[in-house]
Amino acid sequence: MVTIDLSGQDGNAFALMGHAKNFAKQMGLDSDEIVYEMQQGDYEDLVDVFKRYFDGVVEVIDREEDEWE
């Protein structure tokens, strides 16, 4: 399983969309559709879409959320 730390370089929106394209192609999903959906809201929406499609393949770590719990 791949781990992405949202507080690091991989957590910026463009990096996440790049990861989404790669994972989608590997999984036989429509990468353009997923990236389009990721672009329709704010950053939190983008992350939610990413998690919805790639949960189980990618572990997304958000250290800021963890600090509030």
PyMOL Python script that loads the backbone (N, CA, C, O; Angstrom):
from pymol import cmd

cmd.read_pdbstr("""\
ATOM      1  N   MET A   1       0.844  -1.180   0.000  1.00  0.00           N
ATOM      2  CA  MET A   1       0.000   0.000   0.000  1.00  0.00           C
ATOM      3  C   MET A   1       0.888   1.242   0.000  1.00  0.00           C
ATOM      4  O   MET A   1       1.895   1.302   0.705  1.00  0.00           O
ATOM      5  N   VAL A   2       0.500   2.217  -0.793  1.00  0.00           N
ATOM      6  CA  VAL A   2       1.212   3.486  -0.888  1.00  0.00           C
ATOM      7  C   VAL A   2       0.682   4.418   0.199  1.00  0.00           C
ATOM      8  O   VAL A   2      -0.514   4.423   0.488  1.00  0.00           O
ATOM      9  N   THR A   3       1.570   5.204   0.798  1.00  0.00           N
ATOM     10  CA  THR A   3       1.174   6.190   1.796  1.00  0.00           C
ATOM     11  C   THR A   3       1.443   7.586   1.263  1.00  0.00           C
ATOM     12  O   THR A   3       2.527   7.873   0.754  1.00  0.00           O
ATOM     13  N   ILE A   4       0.441   8.452   1.386  1.00  0.00           N
ATOM     14  CA  ILE A   4       0.588   9.847   0.984  1.00  0.00           C
ATOM     15  C   ILE A   4       0.324  10.711   2.204  1.00  0.00           C
ATOM     16  O   ILE A   4      -0.741  10.634   2.817  1.00  0.00           O
ATOM     17  N   ASP A   5       1.303  11.531   2.550  1.00  0.00           N
ATOM     18  CA  ASP A   5       1.199  12.458   3.680  1.00  0.00           C
ATOM     19  C   ASP A   5       0.762  13.811   3.133  1.00  0.00           C
ATOM     20  O   ASP A   5       1.504  14.464   2.400  1.00  0.00           O
ATOM     21  N   LEU A   6      -0.449  14.226   3.495  1.00  0.00           N
ATOM     22  CA  LEU A   6      -0.989  15.480   2.975  1.00  0.00           C
ATOM     23  C   LEU A   6      -0.203  16.693   3.433  1.00  0.00           C
ATOM     24  O   LEU A   6      -0.296  17.752   2.812  1.00  0.00           O
ATOM     25  N   SER A   7       0.566  16.568   4.498  1.00  0.00           N
ATOM     26  CA  SER A   7       1.343  17.709   4.975  1.00  0.00           C
ATOM     27  C   SER A   7       2.675  17.844   4.236  1.00  0.00           C
ATOM     28  O   SER A   7       3.404  18.814   4.441  1.00  0.00           O
ATOM     29  N   GLY A   8       2.992  16.875   3.380  1.00  0.00           N
ATOM     30  CA  GLY A   8       4.236  16.909   2.612  1.00  0.00           C
ATOM     31  C   GLY A   8       3.998  17.318   1.172  1.00  0.00           C
ATOM     32  O   GLY A   8       2.911  17.772   0.813  1.00  0.00           O
ATOM     33  N   GLN A   9       5.025  17.152   0.350  1.00  0.00           N
ATOM     34  CA  GLN A   9       4.959  17.535  -1.066  1.00  0.00           C
ATOM     35  C   GLN A   9       3.851  16.811  -1.811  1.00  0.00           C
ATOM     36  O   GLN A   9       3.222  17.384  -2.701  1.00  0.00           O
ATOM     37  N   ASP A  10       3.607  15.561  -1.457  1.00  0.00           N
ATOM     38  CA  ASP A  10       2.587  14.779  -2.156  1.00  0.00           C
ATOM     39  C   ASP A  10       1.172  15.232  -1.820  1.00  0.00           C
ATOM     40  O   ASP A  10       0.211  14.777  -2.439  1.00  0.00           O
ATOM     41  N   GLY A  11       1.041  16.123  -0.848  1.00  0.00           N
ATOM     42  CA  GLY A  11      -0.282  16.564  -0.430  1.00  0.00           C
ATOM     43  C   GLY A  11      -0.819  17.753  -1.180  1.00  0.00           C
ATOM     44  O   GLY A  11      -1.971  18.134  -0.967  1.00  0.00           O
ATOM     45  N   ASN A  12      -0.026  18.362  -2.058  1.00  0.00           N
ATOM     46  CA  ASN A  12      -0.583  19.504  -2.790  1.00  0.00           C
ATOM     47  C   ASN A  12      -1.526  18.998  -3.878  1.00  0.00           C
ATOM     48  O   ASN A  12      -1.416  17.857  -4.329  1.00  0.00           O
ATOM     49  N   ALA A  13      -2.442  19.850  -4.290  1.00  0.00           N
ATOM     50  CA  ALA A  13      -3.513  19.451  -5.202  1.00  0.00           C
ATOM     51  C   ALA A  13      -2.980  18.876  -6.512  1.00  0.00           C
ATOM     52  O   ALA A  13      -3.500  17.874  -7.002  1.00  0.00           O
ATOM     53  N   PHE A  14      -1.954  19.496  -7.081  1.00  0.00           N
ATOM     54  CA  PHE A  14      -1.426  19.025  -8.365  1.00  0.00           C
ATOM     55  C   PHE A  14      -0.774  17.652  -8.230  1.00  0.00           C
ATOM     56  O   PHE A  14      -0.902  16.816  -9.124  1.00  0.00           O
ATOM     57  N   ALA A  15      -0.082  17.415  -7.127  1.00  0.00           N
ATOM     58  CA  ALA A  15       0.525  16.103  -6.895  1.00  0.00           C
ATOM     59  C   ALA A  15      -0.554  15.038  -6.727  1.00  0.00           C
ATOM     60  O   ALA A  15      -0.431  13.933  -7.255  1.00  0.00           O
ATOM     61  N   LEU A  16      -1.610  15.374  -5.991  1.00  0.00           N
ATOM     62  CA  LEU A  16      -2.695  14.405  -5.799  1.00  0.00           C
ATOM     63  C   LEU A  16      -3.384  14.070  -7.116  1.00  0.00           C
ATOM     64  O   LEU A  16      -3.737  12.916  -7.360  1.00  0.00           O
ATOM     65  N   MET A  17      -3.576  15.075  -7.964  1.00  0.00           N
ATOM     66  CA  MET A  17      -4.187  14.799  -9.269  1.00  0.00           C
ATOM     67  C   MET A  17      -3.263  13.942 -10.136  1.00  0.00           C
ATOM     68  O   MET A  17      -3.734  13.090 -10.890  1.00  0.00           O
ATOM     69  N   GLY A  18      -1.962  14.162 -10.031  1.00  0.00           N
ATOM     70  CA  GLY A  18      -1.010  13.315 -10.744  1.00  0.00           C
ATOM     71  C   GLY A  18      -1.044  11.885 -10.260  1.00  0.00           C
ATOM     72  O   GLY A  18      -1.028  10.947 -11.057  1.00  0.00           O
ATOM     73  N   HIS A  19      -1.092  11.722  -8.943  1.00  0.00           N
ATOM     74  CA  HIS A  19      -1.219  10.368  -8.376  1.00  0.00           C
ATOM     75  C   HIS A  19      -2.523   9.722  -8.826  1.00  0.00           C
ATOM     76  O   HIS A  19      -2.555   8.537  -9.159  1.00  0.00           O
ATOM     77  N   ALA A  20      -3.602  10.511  -8.834  1.00  0.00           N
ATOM     78  CA  ALA A  20      -4.902   9.976  -9.248  1.00  0.00           C
ATOM     79  C   ALA A  20      -4.840   9.461 -10.685  1.00  0.00           C
ATOM     80  O   ALA A  20      -5.374   8.392 -10.981  1.00  0.00           O
ATOM     81  N   LYS A  21      -4.197  10.206 -11.575  1.00  0.00           N
ATOM     82  CA  LYS A  21      -4.064   9.761 -12.964  1.00  0.00           C
ATOM     83  C   LYS A  21      -3.329   8.429 -13.040  1.00  0.00           C
ATOM     84  O   LYS A  21      -3.753   7.513 -13.744  1.00  0.00           O
ATOM     85  N   ASN A  22      -2.223   8.332 -12.308  1.00  0.00           N
ATOM     86  CA  ASN A  22      -1.435   7.100 -12.345  1.00  0.00           C
ATOM     87  C   ASN A  22      -2.194   5.915 -11.767  1.00  0.00           C
ATOM     88  O   ASN A  22      -2.228   4.842 -12.368  1.00  0.00           O
ATOM     89  N   PHE A  23      -2.804   6.108 -10.599  1.00  0.00           N
ATOM     90  CA  PHE A  23      -3.544   5.007  -9.970  1.00  0.00           C
ATOM     91  C   PHE A  23      -4.746   4.607 -10.820  1.00  0.00           C
ATOM     92  O   PHE A  23      -5.036   3.418 -10.958  1.00  0.00           O
ATOM     93  N   ALA A  24      -5.441   5.576 -11.386  1.00  0.00           N
ATOM     94  CA  ALA A  24      -6.610   5.281 -12.216  1.00  0.00           C
ATOM     95  C   ALA A  24      -6.215   4.428 -13.416  1.00  0.00           C
ATOM     96  O   ALA A  24      -6.888   3.448 -13.735  1.00  0.00           O
ATOM     97  N   LYS A  25      -5.133   4.799 -14.074  1.00  0.00           N
ATOM     98  CA  LYS A  25      -4.678   4.021 -15.233  1.00  0.00           C
ATOM     99  C   LYS A  25      -4.314   2.600 -14.827  1.00  0.00           C
ATOM    100  O   LYS A  25      -4.636   1.647 -15.536  1.00  0.00           O
ATOM    101  N   GLN A  26      -3.645   2.457 -13.688  1.00  0.00           N
ATOM    102  CA  GLN A  26      -3.273   1.131 -13.199  1.00  0.00           C
ATOM    103  C   GLN A  26      -4.504   0.282 -12.878  1.00  0.00           C
ATOM    104  O   GLN A  26      -4.477  -0.940 -13.022  1.00  0.00           O
ATOM    105  N   MET A  27      -5.576   0.936 -12.446  1.00  0.00           N
ATOM    106  CA  MET A  27      -6.783   0.232 -12.034  1.00  0.00           C
ATOM    107  C   MET A  27      -7.823   0.141 -13.151  1.00  0.00           C
ATOM    108  O   MET A  27      -8.895  -0.429 -12.952  1.00  0.00           O
ATOM    109  N   GLY A  28      -7.514   0.696 -14.319  1.00  0.00           N
ATOM    110  CA  GLY A  28      -8.448   0.652 -15.434  1.00  0.00           C
ATOM    111  C   GLY A  28      -9.613   1.614 -15.287  1.00  0.00           C
ATOM    112  O   GLY A  28     -10.683   1.379 -15.848  1.00  0.00           O
ATOM    113  N   LEU A  29      -9.423   2.694 -14.538  1.00  0.00           N
ATOM    114  CA  LEU A  29     -10.461   3.702 -14.346  1.00  0.00           C
ATOM    115  C   LEU A  29     -10.222   4.879 -15.278  1.00  0.00           C
ATOM    116  O   LEU A  29      -9.124   5.043 -15.810  1.00  0.00           O
ATOM    117  N   ASP A  30     -11.234   5.684 -15.472  1.00  0.00           N
ATOM    118  CA  ASP A  30     -11.142   6.867 -16.325  1.00  0.00           C
ATOM    119  C   ASP A  30     -10.473   7.999 -15.551  1.00  0.00           C
ATOM    120  O   ASP A  30     -11.112   8.662 -14.734  1.00  0.00           O
ATOM    121  N   SER A  31      -9.191   8.215 -15.811  1.00  0.00           N
ATOM    122  CA  SER A  31      -8.437   9.222 -15.059  1.00  0.00           C
ATOM    123  C   SER A  31      -8.940  10.632 -15.308  1.00  0.00           C
ATOM    124  O   SER A  31      -8.943  11.455 -14.393  1.00  0.00           O
ATOM    125  N   ASP A  32      -9.369  10.927 -16.534  1.00  0.00           N
ATOM    126  CA  ASP A  32      -9.867  12.271 -16.834  1.00  0.00           C
ATOM    127  C   ASP A  32     -11.130  12.579 -16.027  1.00  0.00           C
ATOM    128  O   ASP A  32     -11.290  13.685 -15.511  1.00  0.00           O
ATOM    129  N   GLU A  33     -12.005  11.613 -15.925  1.00  0.00           N
ATOM    130  CA  GLU A  33     -13.242  11.792 -15.158  1.00  0.00           C
ATOM    131  C   GLU A  33     -12.946  12.031 -13.678  1.00  0.00           C
ATOM    132  O   GLU A  33     -13.561  12.890 -13.047  1.00  0.00           O
ATOM    133  N   ILE A  34     -12.004  11.269 -13.130  1.00  0.00           N
ATOM    134  CA  ILE A  34     -11.658  11.402 -11.713  1.00  0.00           C
ATOM    135  C   ILE A  34     -11.024  12.762 -11.446  1.00  0.00           C
ATOM    136  O   ILE A  34     -11.393  13.442 -10.488  1.00  0.00           O
ATOM    137  N   VAL A  35     -10.079  13.158 -12.280  1.00  0.00           N
ATOM    138  CA  VAL A  35      -9.422  14.457 -12.089  1.00  0.00           C
ATOM    139  C   VAL A  35     -10.433  15.589 -12.246  1.00  0.00           C
ATOM    140  O   VAL A  35     -10.395  16.563 -11.494  1.00  0.00           O
ATOM    141  N   TYR A  36     -11.332  15.468 -13.213  1.00  0.00           N
ATOM    142  CA  TYR A  36     -12.372  16.487 -13.377  1.00  0.00           C
ATOM    143  C   TYR A  36     -13.201  16.602 -12.093  1.00  0.00           C
ATOM    144  O   TYR A  36     -13.466  17.703 -11.610  1.00  0.00           O
ATOM    145  N   GLU A  37     -13.599  15.471 -11.557  1.00  0.00           N
ATOM    146  CA  GLU A  37     -14.376  15.470 -10.317  1.00  0.00           C
ATOM    147  C   GLU A  37     -13.576  16.086  -9.165  1.00  0.00           C
ATOM    148  O   GLU A  37     -14.136  16.799  -8.333  1.00  0.00           O
ATOM    149  N   MET A  38     -12.286  15.815  -9.116  1.00  0.00           N
ATOM    150  CA  MET A  38     -11.433  16.377  -8.065  1.00  0.00           C
ATOM    151  C   MET A  38     -11.365  17.898  -8.150  1.00  0.00           C
ATOM    152  O   MET A  38     -11.179  18.565  -7.132  1.00  0.00           O
ATOM    153  N   GLN A  39     -11.513  18.454  -9.349  1.00  0.00           N
ATOM    154  CA  GLN A  39     -11.377  19.893  -9.568  1.00  0.00           C
ATOM    155  C   GLN A  39     -12.664  20.670  -9.315  1.00  0.00           C
ATOM    156  O   GLN A  39     -12.665  21.895  -9.431  1.00  0.00           O
ATOM    157  N   GLN A  40     -13.745  20.002  -8.976  1.00  0.00           N
ATOM    158  CA  GLN A  40     -15.040  20.673  -8.879  1.00  0.00           C
ATOM    159  C   GLN A  40     -15.307  21.355  -7.547  1.00  0.00           C
ATOM    160  O   GLN A  40     -16.300  22.071  -7.421  1.00  0.00           O
ATOM    161  N   GLY A  41     -14.463  21.159  -6.562  1.00  0.00           N
ATOM    162  CA  GLY A  41     -14.692  21.786  -5.261  1.00  0.00           C
ATOM    163  C   GLY A  41     -13.423  22.396  -4.717  1.00  0.00           C
ATOM    164  O   GLY A  41     -12.513  22.755  -5.464  1.00  0.00           O
ATOM    165  N   ASP A  42     -13.378  22.506  -3.404  1.00  0.00           N
ATOM    166  CA  ASP A  42     -12.183  23.033  -2.752  1.00  0.00           C
ATOM    167  C   ASP A  42     -11.207  21.890  -2.458  1.00  0.00           C
ATOM    168  O   ASP A  42     -11.421  20.754  -2.880  1.00  0.00           O
ATOM    169  N   TYR A  43     -10.148  22.202  -1.740  1.00  0.00           N
ATOM    170  CA  TYR A  43      -9.105  21.210  -1.467  1.00  0.00           C
ATOM    171  C   TYR A  43      -9.658  20.013  -0.691  1.00  0.00           C
ATOM    172  O   TYR A  43      -9.305  18.869  -0.980  1.00  0.00           O
ATOM    173  N   GLU A  44     -10.514  20.269   0.282  1.00  0.00           N
ATOM    174  CA  GLU A  44     -11.091  19.165   1.062  1.00  0.00           C
ATOM    175  C   GLU A  44     -11.918  18.246   0.172  1.00  0.00           C
ATOM    176  O   GLU A  44     -11.880  17.026   0.332  1.00  0.00           O
ATOM    177  N   ASP A  45     -12.666  18.825  -0.764  1.00  0.00           N
ATOM    178  CA  ASP A  45     -13.438  18.015  -1.711  1.00  0.00           C
ATOM    179  C   ASP A  45     -12.506  17.182  -2.587  1.00  0.00           C
ATOM    180  O   ASP A  45     -12.773  16.009  -2.848  1.00  0.00           O
ATOM    181  N   LEU A  46     -11.417  17.791  -3.037  1.00  0.00           N
ATOM    182  CA  LEU A  46     -10.437  17.093  -3.858  1.00  0.00           C
ATOM    183  C   LEU A  46      -9.897  15.867  -3.115  1.00  0.00           C
ATOM    184  O   LEU A  46      -9.811  14.776  -3.678  1.00  0.00           O
ATOM    185  N   VAL A  47      -9.538  16.061  -1.854  1.00  0.00           N
ATOM    186  CA  VAL A  47      -9.010  14.944  -1.053  1.00  0.00           C
ATOM    187  C   VAL A  47     -10.090  13.878  -0.847  1.00  0.00           C
ATOM    188  O   VAL A  47      -9.801  12.684  -0.909  1.00  0.00           O
ATOM    189  N   ASP A  48     -11.320  14.302  -0.604  1.00  0.00           N
ATOM    190  CA  ASP A  48     -12.410  13.339  -0.412  1.00  0.00           C
ATOM    191  C   ASP A  48     -12.632  12.483  -1.652  1.00  0.00           C
ATOM    192  O   ASP A  48     -12.832  11.273  -1.546  1.00  0.00           O
ATOM    193  N   VAL A  49     -12.596  13.109  -2.828  1.00  0.00           N
ATOM    194  CA  VAL A  49     -12.748  12.361  -4.080  1.00  0.00           C
ATOM    195  C   VAL A  49     -11.587  11.383  -4.234  1.00  0.00           C
ATOM    196  O   VAL A  49     -11.792  10.221  -4.586  1.00  0.00           O
ATOM    197  N   PHE A  50     -10.382  11.849  -3.972  1.00  0.00           N
ATOM    198  CA  PHE A  50      -9.203  10.985  -4.060  1.00  0.00           C
ATOM    199  C   PHE A  50      -9.360   9.769  -3.155  1.00  0.00           C
ATOM    200  O   PHE A  50      -9.125   8.637  -3.577  1.00  0.00           O
ATOM    201  N   LYS A  51      -9.761  10.011  -1.907  1.00  0.00           N
ATOM    202  CA  LYS A  51      -9.936   8.912  -0.957  1.00  0.00           C
ATOM    203  C   LYS A  51     -11.038   7.960  -1.408  1.00  0.00           C
ATOM    204  O   LYS A  51     -10.902   6.745  -1.265  1.00  0.00           O
ATOM    205  N   ARG A  52     -12.114   8.494  -1.946  1.00  0.00           N
ATOM    206  CA  ARG A  52     -13.237   7.648  -2.367  1.00  0.00           C
ATOM    207  C   ARG A  52     -12.809   6.669  -3.462  1.00  0.00           C
ATOM    208  O   ARG A  52     -13.205   5.503  -3.451  1.00  0.00           O
ATOM    209  N   TYR A  53     -12.009   7.145  -4.392  1.00  0.00           N
ATOM    210  CA  TYR A  53     -11.585   6.269  -5.490  1.00  0.00           C
ATOM    211  C   TYR A  53     -10.442   5.331  -5.106  1.00  0.00           C
ATOM    212  O   TYR A  53     -10.370   4.210  -5.607  1.00  0.00           O
ATOM    213  N   PHE A  54      -9.557   5.775  -4.228  1.00  0.00           N
ATOM    214  CA  PHE A  54      -8.321   5.025  -4.020  1.00  0.00           C
ATOM    215  C   PHE A  54      -8.123   4.491  -2.607  1.00  0.00           C
ATOM    216  O   PHE A  54      -7.039   4.020  -2.264  1.00  0.00           O
ATOM    217  N   ASP A  55      -9.167   4.564  -1.791  1.00  0.00           N
ATOM    218  CA  ASP A  55      -9.100   3.964  -0.460  1.00  0.00           C
ATOM    219  C   ASP A  55      -8.850   2.468  -0.616  1.00  0.00           C
ATOM    220  O   ASP A  55      -9.500   1.809  -1.427  1.00  0.00           O
ATOM    221  N   GLY A  56      -7.938   1.947   0.135  1.00  0.00           N
ATOM    222  CA  GLY A  56      -7.565   0.544   0.011  1.00  0.00           C
ATOM    223  C   GLY A  56      -6.311   0.356  -0.824  1.00  0.00           C
ATOM    224  O   GLY A  56      -5.615  -0.650  -0.689  1.00  0.00           O
ATOM    225  N   VAL A  57      -6.021   1.318  -1.685  1.00  0.00           N
ATOM    226  CA  VAL A  57      -4.800   1.299  -2.487  1.00  0.00           C
ATOM    227  C   VAL A  57      -3.789   2.270  -1.888  1.00  0.00           C
ATOM    228  O   VAL A  57      -2.583   2.028  -1.902  1.00  0.00           O
ATOM    229  N   VAL A  58      -4.315   3.376  -1.363  1.00  0.00           N
ATOM    230  CA  VAL A  58      -3.490   4.447  -0.820  1.00  0.00           C
ATOM    231  C   VAL A  58      -3.930   4.753   0.601  1.00  0.00           C
ATOM    232  O   VAL A  58      -5.122   4.863   0.887  1.00  0.00           O
ATOM    233  N   GLU A  59      -2.965   4.886   1.474  1.00  0.00           N
ATOM    234  CA  GLU A  59      -3.249   5.366   2.824  1.00  0.00           C
ATOM    235  C   GLU A  59      -2.928   6.860   2.837  1.00  0.00           C
ATOM    236  O   GLU A  59      -1.790   7.265   2.602  1.00  0.00           O
ATOM    237  N   VAL A  60      -3.939   7.662   3.111  1.00  0.00           N
ATOM    238  CA  VAL A  60      -3.769   9.109   3.153  1.00  0.00           C
ATOM    239  C   VAL A  60      -3.630   9.531   4.608  1.00  0.00           C
ATOM    240  O   VAL A  60      -4.502   9.266   5.435  1.00  0.00           O
ATOM    241  N   ILE A  61      -2.521  10.189   4.902  1.00  0.00           N
ATOM    242  CA  ILE A  61      -2.250  10.651   6.266  1.00  0.00           C
ATOM    243  C   ILE A  61      -2.378  12.165   6.282  1.00  0.00           C
ATOM    244  O   ILE A  61      -1.758  12.866   5.483  1.00  0.00           O
ATOM    245  N   ASP A  62      -3.190  12.653   7.204  1.00  0.00           N
ATOM    246  CA  ASP A  62      -3.353  14.093   7.384  1.00  0.00           C
ATOM    247  C   ASP A  62      -2.968  14.405   8.824  1.00  0.00           C
ATOM    248  O   ASP A  62      -3.791  14.285   9.732  1.00  0.00           O
ATOM    249  N   ARG A  63      -1.732  14.802   9.030  1.00  0.00           N
ATOM    250  CA  ARG A  63      -1.217  15.020  10.376  1.00  0.00           C
ATOM    251  C   ARG A  63      -1.976  16.141  11.105  1.00  0.00           C
ATOM    252  O   ARG A  63      -2.120  16.090  12.327  1.00  0.00           O
ATOM    253  N   GLU A  64      -2.457  17.140  10.376  1.00  0.00           N
ATOM    254  CA  GLU A  64      -3.215  18.216  11.029  1.00  0.00           C
ATOM    255  C   GLU A  64      -4.507  17.676  11.617  1.00  0.00           C
ATOM    256  O   GLU A  64      -4.873  18.043  12.734  1.00  0.00           O
ATOM    257  N   GLU A  65      -5.211  16.809  10.887  1.00  0.00           N
ATOM    258  CA  GLU A  65      -6.446  16.208  11.427  1.00  0.00           C
ATOM    259  C   GLU A  65      -6.119  15.369  12.640  1.00  0.00           C
ATOM    260  O   GLU A  65      -6.839  15.414  13.638  1.00  0.00           O
ATOM    261  N   ASP A  66      -5.036  14.596  12.569  1.00  0.00           N
ATOM    262  CA  ASP A  66      -4.652  13.726  13.671  1.00  0.00           C
ATOM    263  C   ASP A  66      -4.368  14.524  14.935  1.00  0.00           C
ATOM    264  O   ASP A  66      -4.641  14.052  16.038  1.00  0.00           O
ATOM    265  N   GLU A  67      -3.821  15.730  14.788  1.00  0.00           N
ATOM    266  CA  GLU A  67      -3.502  16.550  15.944  1.00  0.00           C
ATOM    267  C   GLU A  67      -4.744  17.037  16.663  1.00  0.00           C
ATOM    268  O   GLU A  67      -4.703  17.273  17.870  1.00  0.00           O
ATOM    269  N   TRP A  68      -5.861  17.194  15.937  1.00  0.00           N
ATOM    270  CA  TRP A  68      -7.105  17.699  16.525  1.00  0.00           C
ATOM    271  C   TRP A  68      -7.896  16.602  17.214  1.00  0.00           C
ATOM    272  O   TRP A  68      -8.778  16.902  18.018  1.00  0.00           O
ATOM    273  N   GLU A  69      -7.609  15.351  16.925  1.00  0.00           N
ATOM    274  CA  GLU A  69      -8.374  14.248  17.521  1.00  0.00           C
ATOM    275  C   GLU A  69      -7.917  13.973  18.936  1.00  0.00           C
ATOM    276  O   GLU A  69      -8.448  13.079  19.594  1.00  0.00           O
TER     277      GLU A  69
END
""", "prot")
cmd.dss("prot")
cmd.show_as("cartoon", "prot")
cmd.util.cbc("prot")
cmd.orient("prot")
